Amino acid sequence: MNTFLLGAALFLLINLAAGMVRVYLGPTTADRLLTLLLFGTTTVATLLLLAYSQASAVLVKVALLFVMLAAIASVAFVRFPHETVQKTDDGRGDHD
Amino acid sequence: MLTDWWTIALVTVGCAFFLAGTVGLLRFPDVHTRLHALTKADNVGLGLICLGLMIHDGTLPGILRLGFIWILAIFAATVSAFLIARWHESAGTED
């Protein structure tokens, strides 16, 4: 059972690596932001699988923390102005 | 022994949903469709994996913790997807 959980975790990591192609190909910045969602769920699932295959319960708490960080990180990323932002004369982006 | 089969089945289907999410991420033409695929498929995958691990775990605090992680992941994905979509939309038309 533990080896099966480890295999599933490995599969998820390979899945994550495949998702990185979108970062390379992604035409717009929003595509590159998608990997934030991908990391959010895939890493949490991998941590949970490792927690139960290695019988170390602390990893479940790490996964919980990671979910919160993923949410906050996406909010932080969205605050960035776009690359096509027209700087106003005092240098602030159009978002502020 | 029966519970082990349930865990294996649920985790396998969960991984299949993750695969569907990644394929959707790579194959879909537009940002919004990719967002849609990624958010929905990955969360269902995470939910199934959590369910499988709940059965494997069996203790009440463990089950509650896994359920809480899944619900929090759904909220996180929903907020992120909405923000990214709106941010992408506002790129074209400067508001």
N, CA and C atoms of all chains as a GROMACS GRO file, in nm:
protein
  573
    1MET      N    1   0.084  -0.121   0.000
    1MET     CA    2   0.000   0.000   0.000
    1MET      C    3   0.088   0.126   0.000
    2ASN      N    4   0.196   0.121   0.082
    2ASN     CA    5   0.280   0.241   0.086
    2ASN      C    6   0.346   0.264  -0.048
    3THR      N    7   0.391   0.155  -0.113
    3THR     CA    8   0.458   0.176  -0.242
    3THR      C    9   0.358   0.231  -0.344
    4PHE      N   10   0.230   0.186  -0.330
    4PHE     CA   11   0.132   0.238  -0.426
    4PHE      C   12   0.115   0.389  -0.406
    5LEU      N   13   0.109   0.431  -0.277
    5LEU     CA   14   0.091   0.576  -0.251
    5LEU      C   15   0.211   0.652  -0.302
    6LEU      N   16   0.331   0.592  -0.284
    6LEU     CA   17   0.452   0.660  -0.335
    6LEU      C   18   0.446   0.671  -0.486
    7GLY      N   19   0.399   0.562  -0.551
    7GLY     CA   20   0.388   0.566  -0.698
    7GLY      C   21   0.293   0.674  -0.743
    8ALA      N   22   0.180   0.688  -0.670
    8ALA     CA   23   0.084   0.793  -0.706
    8ALA      C   24   0.147   0.930  -0.690
    9ALA      N   25   0.227   0.947  -0.581
    9ALA     CA   26   0.292   1.077  -0.560
    9ALA      C   27   0.389   1.105  -0.674
   10LEU      N   28   0.463   1.001  -0.716
   10LEU     CA   29   0.557   1.020  -0.826
   10LEU      C   30   0.483   1.057  -0.953
   11PHE      N   31   0.370   0.990  -0.976
   11PHE     CA   32   0.291   1.021  -1.097
   11PHE      C   33   0.248   1.167  -1.096
   12LEU      N   34   0.207   1.215  -0.977
   12LEU     CA   35   0.162   1.355  -0.969
   12LEU      C   36   0.277   1.450  -0.999
   13LEU      N   37   0.399   1.412  -0.955
   13LEU     CA   38   0.513   1.502  -0.981
   13LEU      C   39   0.542   1.506  -1.130
   14ILE      N   40   0.532   1.390  -1.195
   14ILE     CA   41   0.553   1.388  -1.340
   14ILE      C   42   0.447   1.474  -1.408
   15ASN      N   43   0.323   1.464  -1.354
   15ASN     CA   44   0.213   1.544  -1.405
   15ASN      C   45   0.246   1.692  -1.394
   16LEU      N   46   0.305   1.727  -1.280
   16LEU     CA   47   0.342   1.867  -1.256
   16LEU      C   48   0.445   1.913  -1.357
   17ALA      N   49   0.544   1.824  -1.382
   17ALA     CA   50   0.648   1.861  -1.477
   17ALA      C   51   0.588   1.882  -1.615
   18ALA      N   52   0.490   1.798  -1.650
   18ALA     CA   53   0.425   1.815  -1.781
   18ALA      C   54   0.353   1.949  -1.786
   19GLY      N   55   0.298   1.992  -1.672
   19GLY     CA   56   0.227   2.120  -1.669
   19GLY      C   57   0.321   2.236  -1.694
   20MET      N   58   0.452   2.216  -1.667
   20MET     CA   59   0.548   2.327  -1.684
   20MET      C   60   0.558   2.368  -1.831
   21VAL      N   61   0.519   2.278  -1.922
   21VAL     CA   62   0.528   2.313  -2.064
   21VAL      C   63   0.443   2.437  -2.090
   22ARG      N   64   0.330   2.447  -2.015
   22ARG     CA   65   0.245   2.563  -2.037
   22ARG      C   66   0.318   2.691  -1.997
   23VAL      N   67   0.404   2.686  -1.898
   23VAL     CA   68   0.479   2.806  -1.859
   23VAL      C   69   0.568   2.847  -1.976
   24TYR      N   70   0.631   2.749  -2.041
   24TYR     CA   71   0.723   2.781  -2.150
   24TYR      C   72   0.645   2.833  -2.270
   25LEU      N   73   0.533   2.762  -2.300
   25LEU     CA   74   0.459   2.797  -2.422
   25LEU      C   75   0.370   2.919  -2.400
   26GLY      N   76   0.323   2.936  -2.277
   26GLY     CA   77   0.213   3.030  -2.249
   26GLY      C   78   0.231   3.162  -2.318
   27PRO      N   79   0.142   3.201  -2.415
   27PRO     CA   80   0.160   3.331  -2.480
   27PRO      C   81   0.145   3.447  -2.384
   28THR      N   82   0.039   3.444  -2.299
   28THR     CA   83   0.015   3.562  -2.214
   28THR      C   84   0.064   3.533  -2.072
   29THR      N   85   0.075   3.640  -1.993
   29THR     CA   86   0.121   3.622  -1.855
   29THR      C   87   0.021   3.541  -1.775
   30ALA      N   88  -0.110   3.556  -1.813
   30ALA     CA   89  -0.212   3.485  -1.737
   30ALA      C   90  -0.189   3.335  -1.749
   31ASP      N   91  -0.137   3.289  -1.866
   31ASP     CA   92  -0.110   3.145  -1.878
   31ASP      C   93  -0.004   3.105  -1.777
   32ARG      N   94   0.094   3.192  -1.761
   32ARG     CA   95   0.201   3.155  -1.666
   32ARG      C   96   0.148   3.158  -1.524
   33LEU      N   97   0.044   3.237  -1.501
   33LEU     CA   98  -0.012   3.237  -1.366
   33LEU      C   99  -0.086   3.108  -1.337
   34LEU      N  100  -0.126   3.038  -1.445
   34LEU     CA  101  -0.205   2.916  -1.426
   34LEU      C  102  -0.126   2.815  -1.345
   35THR      N  103   0.007   2.818  -1.359
   35THR     CA  104   0.085   2.717  -1.288
   35THR      C  105   0.071   2.734  -1.137
   36LEU      N  106   0.029   2.855  -1.096
   36LEU     CA  107   0.006   2.875  -0.952
   36LEU      C  108  -0.105   2.782  -0.905
   37LEU      N  109  -0.212   2.772  -0.988
   37LEU     CA  110  -0.321   2.681  -0.952
   37LEU      C  111  -0.272   2.538  -0.957
   38LEU      N  112  -0.190   2.511  -1.062
   38LEU     CA  113  -0.142   2.373  -1.079
   38LEU      C  114  -0.060   2.333  -0.958
   39PHE      N  115   0.030   2.424  -0.915
   39PHE     CA  116   0.113   2.393  -0.798
   39PHE      C  117   0.025   2.379  -0.674
   40GLY      N  118  -0.074   2.467  -0.665
   40GLY     CA  119  -0.159   2.467  -0.546
   40GLY      C  120  -0.216   2.330  -0.518
   41THR      N  121  -0.275   2.270  -0.622
   41THR     CA  122  -0.343   2.143  -0.593
   41THR      C  123  -0.246   2.025  -0.602
   42THR      N  124  -0.156   2.025  -0.703
   42THR     CA  125  -0.074   1.904  -0.722
   42THR      C  126   0.022   1.884  -0.607
   43THR      N  127   0.084   1.991  -0.559
   43THR     CA  128   0.180   1.974  -0.450
   43THR      C  129   0.110   1.931  -0.323
   44VAL      N  130  -0.012   1.985  -0.302
   44VAL     CA  131  -0.085   1.945  -0.180
   44VAL      C  132  -0.117   1.797  -0.187
   45ALA      N  133  -0.161   1.750  -0.305
   45ALA     CA  134  -0.194   1.607  -0.317
   45ALA      C  135  -0.069   1.523  -0.295
   46THR      N  136   0.044   1.568  -0.350
   46THR     CA  137   0.167   1.489  -0.334
   46THR      C  138   0.207   1.484  -0.187
   47LEU      N  139   0.195   1.598  -0.118
   47LEU     CA  140   0.231   1.601   0.024
   47LEU      C  141   0.143   1.506   0.104
   48LEU      N  142   0.012   1.505   0.070
   48LEU     CA  143  -0.077   1.417   0.146
   48LEU      C  144  -0.040   1.271   0.123
   49LEU      N  145  -0.011   1.238  -0.005
   49LEU     CA  146   0.025   1.099  -0.034
   49LEU      C  147   0.152   1.060   0.038
   50LEU      N  148   0.249   1.151   0.040
   50LEU     CA  149   0.375   1.121   0.110
   50LEU      C  150   0.350   1.109   0.260
   51ALA      N  151   0.258   1.194   0.312
   51ALA     CA  152   0.233   1.189   0.456
   51ALA      C  153   0.186   1.050   0.495
   52TYR      N  154   0.096   0.992   0.414
   52TYR     CA  155   0.041   0.862   0.455
   52TYR      C  156   0.129   0.747   0.412
   53SER      N  157   0.215   0.767   0.312
   53SER     CA  158   0.302   0.652   0.276
   53SER      C  159   0.422   0.649   0.370
   54GLN      N  160   0.471   0.766   0.415
   54GLN     CA  161   0.586   0.766   0.506
   54GLN      C  162   0.540   0.767   0.652
   55ALA      N  163   0.408   0.765   0.672
   55ALA     CA  164   0.352   0.763   0.809
   55ALA      C  165   0.407   0.878   0.891
   56SER      N  166   0.420   0.998   0.830
   56SER     CA  167   0.462   1.114   0.909
   56SER      C  168   0.349   1.216   0.901
   57ALA      N  169   0.275   1.230   1.012
   57ALA     CA  170   0.152   1.309   1.008
   57ALA      C  171   0.181   1.457   0.992
   58VAL      N  172   0.306   1.499   1.017
   58VAL     CA  173   0.334   1.643   1.013
   58VAL      C  174   0.316   1.694   0.870
   59LEU      N  175   0.334   1.606   0.770
   59LEU     CA  176   0.323   1.650   0.630
   59LEU      C  177   0.181   1.696   0.598
   60VAL      N  178   0.081   1.642   0.670
   60VAL     CA  179  -0.056   1.686   0.644
   60VAL      C  180  -0.069   1.832   0.683
   61LYS      N  181  -0.002   1.870   0.792
   61LYS     CA  182  -0.008   2.013   0.832
   61LYS      C  183   0.066   2.099   0.731
   62VAL      N  184   0.175   2.045   0.676
   62VAL     CA  185   0.248   2.120   0.574
   62VAL      C  186   0.157   2.143   0.453
   63ALA      N  187   0.079   2.039   0.417
   63ALA     CA  188  -0.011   2.053   0.302
   63ALA      C  189  -0.115   2.159   0.330
   64LEU      N  190  -0.165   2.161   0.454
   64LEU     CA  191  -0.266   2.263   0.490
   64LEU      C  192  -0.207   2.402   0.474
   65LEU      N  193  -0.081   2.418   0.521
   65LEU     CA  194  -0.017   2.550   0.511
   65LEU      C  195   0.000   2.588   0.364
   66PHE      N  196   0.034   2.485   0.282
   66PHE     CA  197   0.062   2.513   0.141
   66PHE      C  198  -0.064   2.562   0.070
   67VAL      N  199  -0.181   2.506   0.109
   67VAL     CA  200  -0.304   2.550   0.045
   67VAL      C  201  -0.326   2.697   0.073
   68MET      N  202  -0.304   2.736   0.199
   68MET     CA  203  -0.326   2.878   0.232
   68MET      C  204  -0.230   2.967   0.153
   69LEU      N  205  -0.102   2.922   0.146
   69LEU     CA  206  -0.004   3.006   0.076
   69LEU      C  207  -0.040   3.019  -0.070
   70ALA      N  208  -0.091   2.910  -0.131
   70ALA     CA  209  -0.124   2.917  -0.274
   70ALA      C  210  -0.232   3.022  -0.297
   71ALA      N  211  -0.331   3.026  -0.206
   71ALA     CA  212  -0.438   3.125  -0.223
   71ALA      C  213  -0.382   3.266  -0.213
   72ILE      N  214  -0.297   3.288  -0.113
   72ILE     CA  215  -0.246   3.425  -0.091
   72ILE      C  216  -0.154   3.464  -0.206
   73ALA      N  217  -0.077   3.365  -0.256
   73ALA     CA  218   0.018   3.398  -0.363
   73ALA      C  219  -0.056   3.444  -0.487
   74SER      N  220  -0.171   3.379  -0.516
   74SER     CA  221  -0.240   3.420  -0.639
   74SER      C  222  -0.296   3.560  -0.622
   75VAL      N  223  -0.342   3.593  -0.501
   75VAL     CA  224  -0.391   3.730  -0.481
   75VAL      C  225  -0.276   3.828  -0.501
   76ALA      N  226  -0.158   3.791  -0.450
   76ALA     CA  227  -0.043   3.881  -0.463
   76ALA      C  228  -0.007   3.899  -0.609
   77PHE      N  229  -0.010   3.787  -0.685
   77PHE     CA  230   0.030   3.799  -0.826
   77PHE      C  231  -0.065   3.891  -0.901
   78VAL      N  232  -0.194   3.884  -0.866
   78VAL     CA  233  -0.290   3.960  -0.946
   78VAL      C  234  -0.270   4.109  -0.924
   79ARG      N  235  -0.203   4.147  -0.815
   79ARG     CA  236  -0.185   4.290  -0.790
   79ARG      C  237  -0.083   4.352  -0.886
   80PHE      N  238  -0.008   4.266  -0.959
   80PHE     CA  239   0.093   4.324  -1.047
   80PHE      C  240   0.024   4.396  -1.163
   81PRO      N  241   0.076   4.511  -1.206
   81PRO     CA  242   0.018   4.575  -1.324
   81PRO      C  243   0.055   4.494  -1.448
   82HIS      N  244  -0.018   4.518  -1.559
   82HIS     CA  245   0.009   4.441  -1.681
   82HIS      C  246   0.135   4.494  -1.746
   83GLU      N  247   0.198   4.414  -1.833
   83GLU     CA  248   0.320   4.462  -1.900
   83GLU      C  249   0.287   4.575  -1.995
   84THR      N  250   0.155   4.587  -2.036
   84THR     CA  251   0.122   4.695  -2.130
   84THR      C  252   0.076   4.817  -2.052
   85VAL      N  253   0.115   4.826  -1.923
   85VAL     CA  254   0.060   4.936  -1.841
   85VAL      C  255   0.120   5.067  -1.892
   86GLN      N  256   0.032   5.172  -1.905
   86GLN     CA  257   0.083   5.303  -1.948
   86GLN      C  258   0.119   5.378  -1.821
   87LYS      N  259   0.248   5.405  -1.804
   87LYS     CA  260   0.290   5.474  -1.681
   87LYS      C  261   0.230   5.616  -1.683
   88THR      N  262   0.165   5.652  -1.574
   88THR     CA  263   0.118   5.792  -1.566
   88THR      C  264   0.242   5.879  -1.541
   89ASP      N  265   0.223   6.011  -1.546
   89ASP     CA  266   0.342   6.098  -1.542
   89ASP      C  267   0.415   6.083  -1.410
   90ASP      N  268   0.341   6.046  -1.302
   90ASP     CA  269   0.418   6.037  -1.176
   90ASP      C  270   0.472   5.895  -1.156
   91GLY      N  271   0.466   5.813  -1.262
   91GLY     CA  272   0.537   5.686  -1.254
   91GLY      C  273   0.456   5.574  -1.193
   92ARG      N  274   0.329   5.602  -1.146
   92ARG     CA  275   0.253   5.490  -1.087
   92ARG      C  276   0.182   5.415  -1.199
   93GLY      N  277   0.162   5.284  -1.184
   93GLY     CA  278   0.091   5.205  -1.285
   93GLY      C  279  -0.056   5.248  -1.287
   94ASP      N  280  -0.131   5.199  -1.383
   94ASP     CA  281  -0.270   5.245  -1.394
   94ASP      C  282  -0.356   5.178  -1.288
   95HIS      N  283  -0.302   5.078  -1.216
   95HIS     CA  284  -0.389   5.005  -1.122
   95HIS      C  285  -0.406   5.082  -0.992
   96ASP      N  286  -0.304   5.155  -0.949
   96ASP     CA  287  -0.316   5.218  -0.815
   96ASP      C  288  -0.399   5.343  -0.822
   97MET      N  289  -0.906  -0.585   0.462
   97MET     CA  290  -0.836  -0.574   0.334
   97MET      C  291  -0.922  -0.493   0.235
   98LEU      N  292  -1.055  -0.496   0.261
   98LEU     CA  293  -1.143  -0.432   0.164
   98LEU      C  294  -1.111  -0.284   0.153
   99THR      N  295  -1.078  -0.221   0.271
   99THR     CA  296  -1.060  -0.075   0.264
   99THR      C  297  -0.941  -0.043   0.174
  100ASP      N  298  -0.839  -0.135   0.172
  100ASP     CA  299  -0.723  -0.102   0.089
  100ASP      C  300  -0.765  -0.088  -0.056
  101TRP      N  301  -0.855  -0.180  -0.100
  101TRP     CA  302  -0.896  -0.171  -0.241
  101TRP      C  303  -0.965  -0.039  -0.268
  102TRP      N  304  -1.046   0.005  -0.170
  102TRP     CA  305  -1.114   0.133  -0.192
  102TRP      C  306  -1.012   0.246  -0.204
  103THR      N  307  -0.911   0.242  -0.117
  103THR     CA  308  -0.811   0.350  -0.123
  103THR      C  309  -0.740   0.350  -0.257
  104ILE      N  310  -0.700   0.230  -0.301
  104ILE     CA  311  -0.626   0.222  -0.428
  104ILE      C  312  -0.714   0.273  -0.542
  105ALA      N  313  -0.842   0.232  -0.542
  105ALA     CA  314  -0.930   0.274  -0.652
  105ALA      C  315  -0.947   0.425  -0.651
  106LEU      N  316  -0.974   0.483  -0.532
  106LEU     CA  317  -1.002   0.626  -0.527
  106LEU      C  318  -0.878   0.707  -0.564
  107VAL      N  319  -0.760   0.664  -0.514
  107VAL     CA  320  -0.639   0.742  -0.546
  107VAL      C  321  -0.608   0.732  -0.694
  108THR      N  322  -0.635   0.615  -0.754
  108THR     CA  323  -0.609   0.601  -0.898
  108THR      C  324  -0.700   0.695  -0.979
  109VAL      N  325  -0.830   0.696  -0.943
  109VAL     CA  326  -0.921   0.783  -1.018
  109VAL      C  327  -0.882   0.929  -0.994
  110GLY      N  328  -0.837   0.961  -0.870
  110GLY     CA  329  -0.793   1.098  -0.842
  110GLY      C  330  -0.677   1.137  -0.932
  111CYS      N  331  -0.581   1.044  -0.947
  111CYS     CA  332  -0.466   1.075  -1.034
  111CYS      C  333  -0.512   1.090  -1.179
  112ALA      N  334  -0.613   1.011  -1.218
  112ALA     CA  335  -0.664   1.024  -1.355
  112ALA      C  336  -0.721   1.165  -1.375
  113PHE      N  337  -0.789   1.217  -1.273
  113PHE     CA  338  -0.844   1.353  -1.288
  113PHE      C  339  -0.732   1.456  -1.295
  114PHE      N  340  -0.624   1.431  -1.220
  114PHE     CA  341  -0.510   1.524  -1.229
  114PHE      C  342  -0.454   1.522  -1.371
  115LEU      N  343  -0.446   1.402  -1.428
  115LEU     CA  344  -0.395   1.390  -1.565
  115LEU      C  345  -0.486   1.468  -1.660
  116ALA      N  346  -0.620   1.454  -1.637
  116ALA     CA  347  -0.714   1.526  -1.724
  116ALA      C  348  -0.691   1.676  -1.711
  117GLY      N  349  -0.666   1.722  -1.587
  117GLY     CA  350  -0.643   1.865  -1.567
  117GLY      C  351  -0.521   1.913  -1.642
  118THR      N  352  -0.414   1.833  -1.638
  118THR     CA  353  -0.290   1.876  -1.705
  118THR      C  354  -0.308   1.872  -1.855
  119VAL      N  355  -0.376   1.767  -1.905
  119VAL     CA  356  -0.399   1.760  -2.050
  119VAL      C  357  -0.482   1.881  -2.092
  120GLY      N  358  -0.584   1.914  -2.009
  120GLY     CA  359  -0.665   2.031  -2.040
  120GLY      C  360  -0.581   2.157  -2.040
  121LEU      N  361  -0.487   2.164  -1.946
  121LEU     CA  362  -0.402   2.284  -1.937
  121LEU      C  363  -0.319   2.299  -2.063
  122LEU      N  364  -0.272   2.186  -2.118
  122LEU     CA  365  -0.182   2.195  -2.233
  122LEU      C  366  -0.258   2.209  -2.364
  123ARG      N  367  -0.379   2.148  -2.371
  123ARG     CA  368  -0.443   2.138  -2.502
  123ARG      C  369  -0.543   2.251  -2.528
  124PHE      N  370  -0.596   2.313  -2.424
  124PHE     CA  371  -0.708   2.405  -2.448
  124PHE      C  372  -0.658   2.534  -2.511
  125PRO      N  373  -0.740   2.598  -2.597
  125PRO     CA  374  -0.692   2.711  -2.676
  125PRO      C  375  -0.680   2.842  -2.598
  126ASP      N  376  -0.768   2.861  -2.497
  126ASP     CA  377  -0.782   2.996  -2.442
  126ASP      C  378  -0.753   2.995  -2.293
  127VAL      N  379  -0.720   3.112  -2.237
  127VAL     CA  380  -0.685   3.118  -2.095
  127VAL      C  381  -0.801   3.070  -2.010
  128HIS      N  382  -0.923   3.117  -2.047
  128HIS     CA  383  -1.038   3.086  -1.961
  128HIS      C  384  -1.068   2.936  -1.962
  129THR      N  385  -1.056   2.875  -2.081
  129THR     CA  386  -1.085   2.730  -2.084
  129THR      C  387  -0.980   2.656  -2.002
  130ARG      N  388  -0.855   2.702  -2.010
  130ARG     CA  389  -0.751   2.634  -1.930
  130ARG      C  390  -0.778   2.652  -1.782
  131LEU      N  391  -0.819   2.774  -1.747
  131LEU     CA  392  -0.853   2.797  -1.606
  131LEU      C  393  -0.962   2.702  -1.561
  132HIS      N  394  -1.065   2.691  -1.650
  132HIS     CA  395  -1.178   2.606  -1.616
  132HIS      C  396  -1.132   2.462  -1.595
  133ALA      N  397  -1.055   2.414  -1.694
  133ALA     CA  398  -1.012   2.274  -1.685
  133ALA      C  399  -0.930   2.254  -1.560
  134LEU      N  400  -0.835   2.346  -1.539
  134LEU     CA  401  -0.740   2.325  -1.430
  134LEU      C  402  -0.812   2.326  -1.296
  135THR      N  403  -0.898   2.426  -1.276
  135THR     CA  404  -0.962   2.439  -1.145
  135THR      C  405  -1.050   2.320  -1.116
  136LYS      N  406  -1.135   2.283  -1.213
  136LYS     CA  407  -1.233   2.178  -1.183
  136LYS      C  408  -1.166   2.042  -1.169
  137ALA      N  409  -1.084   2.006  -1.269
  137ALA     CA  410  -1.031   1.869  -1.270
  137ALA      C  411  -0.939   1.846  -1.151
  138ASP      N  412  -0.851   1.944  -1.123
  138ASP     CA  413  -0.754   1.921  -1.016
  138ASP      C  414  -0.821   1.911  -0.882
  139ASN      N  415  -0.928   1.990  -0.864
  139ASN     CA  416  -0.992   1.984  -0.732
  139ASN      C  417  -1.068   1.854  -0.713
  140VAL      N  418  -1.129   1.805  -0.822
  140VAL     CA  419  -1.196   1.674  -0.808
  140VAL      C  420  -1.089   1.568  -0.780
  141GLY      N  421  -0.975   1.579  -0.847
  141GLY     CA  422  -0.868   1.483  -0.823
  141GLY      C  423  -0.821   1.488  -0.679
  142LEU      N  424  -0.803   1.610  -0.629
  142LEU     CA  425  -0.759   1.625  -0.490
  142LEU      C  426  -0.864   1.569  -0.396
  143GLY      N  427  -0.992   1.593  -0.428
  143GLY     CA  428  -1.098   1.542  -0.341
  143GLY      C  429  -1.099   1.391  -0.335
  144LEU      N  430  -1.080   1.327  -0.451
  144LEU     CA  431  -1.081   1.180  -0.454
  144LEU      C  432  -0.962   1.126  -0.379
  145ILE      N  433  -0.845   1.191  -0.394
  145ILE     CA  434  -0.727   1.142  -0.323
  145ILE      C  435  -0.749   1.160  -0.173
  146CYS      N  436  -0.809   1.273  -0.134
  146CYS     CA  437  -0.836   1.294   0.009
  146CYS      C  438  -0.932   1.186   0.060
  147LEU      N  439  -1.034   1.154  -0.023
  147LEU     CA  440  -1.132   1.052   0.018
  147LEU      C  441  -1.062   0.917   0.036
  148GLY      N  442  -0.974   0.885  -0.061
  148GLY     CA  443  -0.903   0.757  -0.050
  148GLY      C  444  -0.818   0.754   0.075
  149LEU      N  445  -0.751   0.867   0.105
  149LEU     CA  446  -0.665   0.868   0.223
  149LEU      C  447  -0.748   0.869   0.351
  150MET      N  448  -0.869   0.928   0.343
  150MET     CA  449  -0.956   0.925   0.462
  150MET      C  450  -0.985   0.780   0.499
  151ILE      N  451  -1.020   0.701   0.396
  151ILE     CA  452  -1.052   0.561   0.423
  151ILE      C  453  -0.928   0.489   0.477
  152HIS      N  454  -0.814   0.523   0.416
  152HIS     CA  455  -0.690   0.459   0.460
  152HIS      C  456  -0.657   0.499   0.603
  153ASP      N  457  -0.691   0.625   0.638
  153ASP     CA  458  -0.655   0.674   0.771
  153ASP      C  459  -0.753   0.619   0.875
  154GLY      N  460  -0.883   0.654   0.860
  154GLY     CA  461  -0.981   0.593   0.949
  154GLY      C  462  -1.002   0.668   1.079
  155THR      N  463  -0.900   0.743   1.132
  155THR     CA  464  -0.922   0.812   1.260
  155THR      C  465  -0.998   0.942   1.233
  156LEU      N  466  -1.087   0.980   1.326
  156LEU     CA  467  -1.172   1.096   1.303
  156LEU      C  468  -1.091   1.223   1.282
  157PRO      N  469  -0.993   1.260   1.369
  157PRO     CA  470  -0.920   1.385   1.343
  157PRO      C  471  -0.853   1.385   1.207
  158GLY      N  472  -0.801   1.270   1.164
  158GLY     CA  473  -0.736   1.266   1.033
  158GLY      C  474  -0.836   1.296   0.923
  159ILE      N  475  -0.956   1.236   0.936
  159ILE     CA  476  -1.059   1.256   0.833
  159ILE      C  477  -1.099   1.403   0.828
  160LEU      N  478  -1.117   1.463   0.947
  160LEU     CA  479  -1.158   1.605   0.950
  160LEU      C  480  -1.050   1.692   0.888
  161ARG      N  481  -0.924   1.658   0.917
  161ARG     CA  482  -0.814   1.741   0.865
  161ARG      C  483  -0.811   1.734   0.712
  162LEU      N  484  -0.826   1.611   0.660
  162LEU     CA  485  -0.822   1.595   0.513
  162LEU      C  486  -0.940   1.668   0.449
  163GLY      N  487  -1.059   1.655   0.512
  163GLY     CA  488  -1.176   1.725   0.457
  163GLY      C  489  -1.155   1.874   0.457
  164PHE      N  490  -1.093   1.925   0.564
  164PHE     CA  491  -1.071   2.070   0.574
  164PHE      C  492  -0.973   2.116   0.467
  165ILE      N  493  -0.868   2.034   0.443
  165ILE     CA  494  -0.770   2.071   0.341
  165ILE      C  495  -0.839   2.079   0.206
  166TRP      N  496  -0.927   1.981   0.177
  166TRP     CA  497  -0.992   1.980   0.046
  166TRP      C  498  -1.082   2.102   0.030
  167ILE      N  499  -1.160   2.134   0.135
  167ILE     CA  500  -1.251   2.248   0.124
  167ILE      C  501  -1.170   2.376   0.105
  168LEU      N  502  -1.060   2.388   0.181
  168LEU     CA  503  -0.977   2.508   0.169
  168LEU      C  504  -0.917   2.518   0.029
  169ALA      N  505  -0.878   2.401  -0.027
  169ALA     CA  506  -0.819   2.402  -0.162
  169ALA      C  507  -0.923   2.448  -0.264
  170ILE      N  508  -1.050   2.408  -0.243
  170ILE     CA  509  -1.154   2.451  -0.336
  170ILE      C  510  -1.171   2.602  -0.328
  171PHE      N  511  -1.175   2.656  -0.205
  171PHE     CA  512  -1.188   2.802  -0.193
  171PHE      C  513  -1.069   2.872  -0.258
  172ALA      N  514  -0.949   2.819  -0.232
  172ALA     CA  515  -0.828   2.882  -0.287
  172ALA      C  516  -0.834   2.882  -0.439
  173ALA      N  517  -0.873   2.768  -0.497
  173ALA     CA  518  -0.876   2.759  -0.643
  173ALA      C  519  -0.983   2.850  -0.701
  174THR      N  520  -1.098   2.856  -0.632
  174THR     CA  521  -1.205   2.941  -0.685
  174THR      C  522  -1.162   3.086  -0.689
  175VAL      N  523  -1.104   3.132  -0.577
  175VAL     CA  524  -1.063   3.273  -0.570
  175VAL      C  525  -0.956   3.299  -0.673
  176SER      N  526  -0.858   3.207  -0.681
  176SER     CA  527  -0.747   3.230  -0.774
  176SER      C  528  -0.797   3.235  -0.917
  177ALA      N  529  -0.884   3.139  -0.953
  177ALA     CA  530  -0.930   3.133  -1.092
  177ALA      C  531  -1.004   3.262  -1.127
  178PHE      N  532  -1.089   3.309  -1.034
  178PHE     CA  533  -1.165   3.430  -1.066
  178PHE      C  534  -1.071   3.550  -1.082
  179LEU      N  535  -0.974   3.561  -0.991
  179LEU     CA  536  -0.885   3.677  -0.997
  179LEU      C  537  -0.801   3.674  -1.124
  180ILE      N  538  -0.750   3.555  -1.158
  180ILE     CA  539  -0.664   3.548  -1.278
  180ILE      C  540  -0.746   3.580  -1.402
  181ALA      N  541  -0.871   3.528  -1.406
  181ALA     CA  542  -0.954   3.554  -1.525
  181ALA      C  543  -0.983   3.703  -1.536
  182ARG      N  544  -1.016   3.765  -1.424
  182ARG     CA  545  -1.048   3.908  -1.432
  182ARG      C  546  -0.924   3.988  -1.468
  183TRP      N  547  -0.809   3.946  -1.412
  183TRP     CA  548  -0.684   4.017  -1.441
  183TRP      C  549  -0.652   4.006  -1.590
  184HIS      N  550  -0.677   3.885  -1.645
  184HIS     CA  551  -0.647   3.865  -1.787
  184HIS      C  552  -0.742   3.952  -1.870
  185GLU      N  553  -0.872   3.957  -1.828
  185GLU     CA  554  -0.969   4.035  -1.904
  185GLU      C  555  -0.930   4.182  -1.904
  186SER      N  556  -0.888   4.229  -1.788
  186SER     CA  557  -0.863   4.374  -1.780
  186SER      C  558  -0.736   4.409  -1.854
  187ALA      N  559  -0.658   4.310  -1.902
  187ALA     CA  560  -0.536   4.341  -1.977
  187ALA      C  561  -0.574   4.409  -2.108
  188GLY      N  562  -0.679   4.354  -2.176
  188GLY     CA  563  -0.714   4.411  -2.306
  188GLY      C  564  -0.773   4.549  -2.289
  189THR      N  565  -0.880   4.561  -2.208
  189THR     CA  566  -0.947   4.690  -2.196
  189THR      C  567  -0.899   4.754  -2.066
  190GLU      N  568  -0.811   4.854  -2.077
  190GLU     CA  569  -0.761   4.917  -1.953
  190GLU      C  570  -0.876   4.987  -1.885
  191ASP      N  571  -0.910   4.941  -1.763
  191ASP     CA  572  -1.027   5.006  -1.699
  191ASP      C  573  -0.984   5.134  -1.630
   0.00000   0.00000   0.00000
